[in-house]
Amino acid sequence: MVSEREVAVIGAGIVGVSCALWLQRKGFRVTLIDRQEPGNGASYGNACTFATYATVPINSPSIFPRLPGLIFAKDSPLKIDWSYILQMTPWLLKFLSSCREARVSEIAQQLGKLMGEAEAAAAPLFADSGVRDLLSRRGCLYLYDTKASFDAAQKEIGLRLETGVKLEVLDAEEVRQMEPAISAEYYKGLYFPDAFQYLDPRAVVQKMVDHFVGIGGNFLKAEIQGLGRVGENHVELRSKGADFSFEQVVLSAGAWSKSFFGRGLEKLPLEAERGYHVLFKGQESLISRPVGWASGGFYMTPMNDGLRVAGTVELGSLRPKENQVNIDYLSRKAKGVMDGLEGEGDESWLGFRPTLPDALPVIGRSGNVPEVIFALGHQHVGMTLGGITGRLVSEIAGGQSTSLDVSPFSPSRF
Ligand SMILES: Cc1cc2nc3c(=O)[nH]c(=O)nc-3n(C[C@H](O)[C@H](O)[C@H](O)COP(=O)(O)OP(=O)(O)OC[C@H]3O[C@@H](n4cnc5c(N)ncnc54)[C@H](O)[C@@H]3O)c2cc1C
């Protein structure tokens, strides 16, 4: 027997914990479930930006001519795990069909709507959880090394402006004054004054979970192995040790959410974009805000425990084996860009961005099992969209009309 308004949230990354806290605010009794300690999935090792400027998807009409060069070049931030190519082909075809100019513009508008509410939806969760000391507000820089790369980005910059992003174009001297340690040649920079950063994203998620538990939430450490509808209004979650029953379930298990598809739930085309980081301990004071290097596909971010160089995209499986080529790439590139960066890096990490082929998340009820609400597929921007996703999920769970139109994020769009 379960009491009414009892909800389980699977996955304690930034998306799951934000859903749990918003559900709690709406009066639900919430159980947050993870097989590990909170914040150890993609929400741990990312580039740490709260990037409300990231309204333009990586889908782009210009990807077609650039793709072969990107995939086959030795020194590229994009890689394909060829052993996984057959499984990945349906996703790749859908990805390419979302690269038409008109579709990219629609996607950017929808991401823009989520981004427009992202900070307002995350702020109360951050305030309640007391994480202010783990955030830093100095904007973000994004650098273009050549005139050609800056010219090629004009469409993308136009789309950002159309979607309400505030940005300033800086010349090389202005960038130098902001970040003198960036020694490689660059042509122009974009400065996003409204962006901010996490100084330790895992600690932020952990503190959010601590707050959730402190005000009556239940955190359960368990690996959920199956999910099924039991009659109307009940979903059973199966784990090794025990089974649990809830009135509603939020599926926010990041890239691993796909292991739940197909057994009752619809099969969504979710795949992992593998990404890496290298940490240079104690070298965080070289820069004072996250700096993105456009042509290299990576960010350098000063954090509490060092300078994190994060990025690259490797299309592939959820296999936890690191590809040393990507780690060497990040370390070498960062050293080529920044004066005074020493060593090869003290720590490396591989993580899995949960990505749908149209770069939009899925936020909405399952068509097959309406007691299940999907909150997944936040690709490169989950650290930014956790709060707004949580707020929308809590409105959906409560049967309210949502504060934003969620139809573009419906699971039925595939
Ligand atoms: C290199 C890199 C850089 C990035 N940089 C940024 C950035 O600067 N800004 C930004 O906004 N985003 C960034 N991202 C994206 C962001 O990290 C992700 O979108 C976000 O963390 C996804 O959060 P999540 O909660 O959906 O998933 P996760 O954080 O992966 O959490 C999923 C959780 O589900 C749990 N789980 C899975 N299966 C089960 C199961 N069966 N039972 C119980 N628990 C389960 C896992 O243990 C995990 O804790 C970056 C990602 C990468 C890889």
The ligand as a Gaussian input file, in Angstrom:
#p B3LYP/6-31G(d) Opt

LIG

0 1
 C       32.740000      16.662000     -20.532000
 C       31.390000      17.228000     -20.191000
 C       31.246000      18.608000     -20.001000
 C       29.978000      19.140000     -19.689000
 N       29.885000      20.474000     -19.408000
 C       28.681000      21.018000     -19.051000
 C       28.582000      22.381000     -18.692000
 O       29.578000      23.111000     -18.623000
 N       27.350000      22.887000     -18.420000
 C       26.216000      22.113000     -18.454000
 O       25.121000      22.633000     -18.216000
 N       26.294000      20.777000     -18.723000
 C       27.494000      20.223000     -19.032000
 N       27.597000      18.886000     -19.344000
 C       26.379000      18.075000     -19.397000
 C       25.896000      17.676000     -18.010000
 O       26.973000      17.190000     -17.256000
 C       24.798000      16.593000     -18.124000
 O       23.821000      16.990000     -19.058000
 C       24.118000      16.388000     -16.781000
 O       25.065000      16.158000     -15.775000
 C       23.128000      15.224000     -16.852000
 O       22.571000      15.098000     -15.576000
 P       21.631000      13.880000     -15.209000
 O       21.186000      14.099000     -13.819000
 O       20.615000      13.710000     -16.281000
 O       22.580000      12.591000     -15.335000
 P       23.749000      12.046000     -14.402000
 O       24.436000      13.131000     -13.689000
 O       24.558000      11.146000     -15.251000
 O       22.977000      11.230000     -13.287000
 C       22.321000      10.003000     -13.555000
 C       22.321000       9.209000     -12.254000
 O       21.503000       8.050000     -12.433000
 C       22.078000       7.008000     -11.680000
 N       21.583000       5.731000     -12.216000
 C       21.720000       5.283000     -13.474000
 N       21.113000       4.075000     -13.607000
 C       20.578000       3.772000     -12.407000
 C       19.848000       2.667000     -11.922000
 N       19.536000       1.638000     -12.713000
 N       19.438000       2.651000     -10.621000
 C       19.764000       3.700000      -9.796000
 N       20.470000       4.771000     -10.223000
 C       20.865000       4.814000     -11.508000
 C       23.569000       7.194000     -11.878000
 O       24.300000       6.560000     -10.859000
 C       23.699000       8.718000     -11.844000
 O       24.006000       9.204000     -10.561000
 C       28.841000      18.308000     -19.618000
 C       28.995000      16.917000     -19.786000
 C       30.258000      16.381000     -20.043000
 C       30.406000      14.893000     -20.176000

